[in-house]
Amino acid sequence: MSYSSWVKSHGEKHNRIMEKLKDLSDDEVIEYFRFENMVEKEPDFCPLYKKSKKCHDIENLNCYLCACPNFRFSDSGFREVDGRTLYSICSVDSEDGREAVSQKAIHQDCSLCLIPHSEEFIRDVFRRDWFEIFNRF
Ligand code: SF4
């Protein structure tokens, strides 16, 4: 599955959950997306939930922004760099982001960056329609 297809399908899943949460305030919605609650109430939202495993092993992991609005991806690649195709970048050049370099490709590695999982960041960019968050950046 390409990244853009994944964003589309994940966003639709996200919006289906939001339909159920119409009566909650924004803060209550953000609380609902805390990892522990999501594992219990939305077991199909993330494949890791079935193993009760976190994508980042931290306390207070919030899953509202599973994808990061600062992440930029091109399915066909942005440009060639030293014989490799650059497929993804961080638009804010986070100090916790890295490059994953293989023989033919360069990808943004976000495994050490916690920006999109913090509730402070989620509150800053919050929209009830998940796609609107990504269209603003
Ligand atoms: S490095 Fe952090 S801020 Fe940058 S795209 Fe990845 S998760 Fe988002």
Boltz pocket constraint, residues with backbone or C-beta under 6 A from the ligand:
constraints:
  - pocket:
      binder: B
      contacts: [[A, 68], [A, 69], [A, 70], [A, 71], [A, 72], [A, 89], [A, 90], [A, 91], [A, 92], [A, 93], [A, 94], [A, 96], [A, 97], [A, 98], [A, 108], [A, 109], [A, 110], [A, 113], [A, 114], [A, 115], [A, 116]]
      max_distance: 6.0
